[in-house]
Amino acid sequence: MLSGQTLDAMITACENAKSVLRKAAIDPSERKTLNITLSASVAAEFLNRTPEGLAKAEARGRLPSPKTATNGRRFYTVEDLIAIREALGIKVGKAEDERAVVVAVQNFKGGVSKSTTSKHLADYLALRGYRVLVVDCDPQASMSVMFDVNLEELIDETHTLSNFLSPQMDDADSFRKTVRPTAWPNIDICPANLGLQDTEWELTATIEDGAGAIADAFRRLRDGLEEVRADYDVIILDPPPAMGFLGINTLTAADGLLIPVPARQLDYLSTIHFMQTCREALDLISKFDPTIDYGFIRVVCTMFQPNRTNEAQMLQVMEKTYAGQMIKTPILLSEEIKNAGVLMSSIYEVNKPYGSHQTFTRCRDNLNMVFKEVEREICKQWPSRMTQIGTDKLTEAA
């Protein structure tokens, strides 16, 4: 069949190009490494300290001497931030007897920056010191690619997310075995794999087996996360762009929803349909499990261009209609984010700006403001942190 041959040729060419792009974007070893260096002021911000405070602790011997660049300026790595928190007794995240907060970043509309927002949120939380697990439930596997997962290596692997969720795979009985490390010392990932689309059909087929089988199919991800919720502070779900059984699994597993919506009319109207579908799905889920509820639902405006009148007006509409459920700061459209994406990275993983240093700093500061609001919503879910909300003391010295 001519069409089949044409598609085969296109697939082969794309696979060859992917290998070339991977080498150019990451490194010759084809594995992503983390080479983040943070200035004293940026490191202090993520530690919720001041540069002067860090310098005093170093001078008094409470902290080791910092690394210095050729220009004499201090700099810090992600590993340094972890060591500093341990040395100073800075506590972040949940108490030992509390559970990880599960956040689903979800919207059906394509092109709303769902996976990009998820990736940047994960990296921000890691820099803040939280232990993060990313679960890529989207068969497109964008998040997995950004965390440098080689999807081809998972083809013959038994312990994958698709096999765990499948009601037809008895051997893949451990969610924990699907989890893999990333280049980040405090981010792990449960990657998507090529079989997730088949799993969607297999889960849907449980409709023929009655109410009990359907209820089990809805809860498979939620039950799997119970294996690892004590190991992490935050679990970020990147759902598929559809409300099938995979999408319902993410809704069932989540403690909170973050809904990315650009300030564009079509995206706004599409999100209304998404919310209606979510409401109908929750009604369906409640028939099988009435305990499902969310600690927060927040809308975040993405890819915002404040100099465009139509987007500024649309943002005002969003702020009115979403009332108190809107993240106050929109994520600005930035070439820095786009260019970092070319390297399969977030803005937090890039040391040198593509444009001016001012543009790079403005982009990072904007993301920090957005995710600080999300961080507060997460911390509200832990009773041990409630007394710190609103005090700018989300990290405390022991």
C-alpha positions, 0 to 999 in steps of 0.5 A: 500500500503506497500510503503505508510505504510513505508513512514508513519512510517518513517515520524512518527519516524522523527517527534518524533526525531525532537521534541527530537532534538529541545529540545536538540538544543534550551531549555526545553521550546522549544522556542529559546532565545537570550543569546548573550554576546559581549566583549567590542572590538566586541561590539565596532566593530559592533558600529563602535566605539573603546572600549576606546570610549565606556569606556569614554562615560560610565565614563562621564555618557553618557552611563550606566555602562556596565555589567561585567563578573566574571573576571571583563571584560565588556560585552554587549548584543544585547539590549545594542547595541540598547540602546547605538546607541540611547543614542549616536545618532548613525544612521544606515539604511535608512532615514524616506522617503526611502524604505527598500532594498530587497536582494534575496540570490538566487541560484538553486544549492543545497548545496551552503550554500544559507540559511546559508548565508541568516541567517548569513547576517540577524544576522550580519545586526541586530548586526550592528543596522539595522531593518531586515525582513526575508522572507522565500520563500523556501518550505523546510523552513530552514530559518524558522527553524533556527529562531525557527518557529514551522511550525506545528502551521501554518497549521490552520493559515489563514495569512501565506505566502502561503495563501497570495501569493495564487490567491485562498485565498481571506481571507489572504489579508494582508502581514503584518499579516504574519510577526512574531517576532523572538528572535532578537529584530530587526529581524522579519520573514515571515516564510515559511509554508507547503502550499507553494508547493501548492501555486506554483501550484496555481500560475502556474495555472494563465497561463490559465487566461491570461496576466493580471493574470500572471502579478499579479501572478508575482508581489504578493510578491512585492506588499505585501512587499510594506505594510512593506517596511517603517518598515525595513531597509533591507528585506532578501528573501530566495527563493526556489531552482527553477525558478517557480512562487515563484522564479520569485516572489523573482526576481520581488521583489528584489532590489539586488541579492546575489548569493552564489557559492562554488569554485567547478566546478560543482557548477560553471557550475550550476550557469551559468545555473542559471544566464541564467535562471534568464536572461530569467525570467527577459526578461519574467517579463519585458513584464509585468513590465519594471521597474524591475531592480537591484541596484546590483548583487554580487557573493559570494564564499562560503565554501571555503578551501584555502588549496585545490589547485583545489578550489584556482584555481577555485576561480581565474576562478570565480574572472576573469569571474565575474569581478567586480561583485564578493565579494572580500572575500570568506566565509571560510568553518568552523566547527564553522558554522557547529556546530552552525547549529546543534543548529539551530543558526548562529555563531553570536548567539554562545558565546563559540567556539566549537574549539579554540577561535582563530578558532572561532574569525577567522570565525566571522571576516571572515564573518564580512569582507564578509558582510561588503561588502554586507552592502556597496552595500545595503547602496548605494541604499539609497541616504541619505547614498551615501556620506558615502560610502568609508569613513568607516562612515556607522554609524554616530553620530547625 
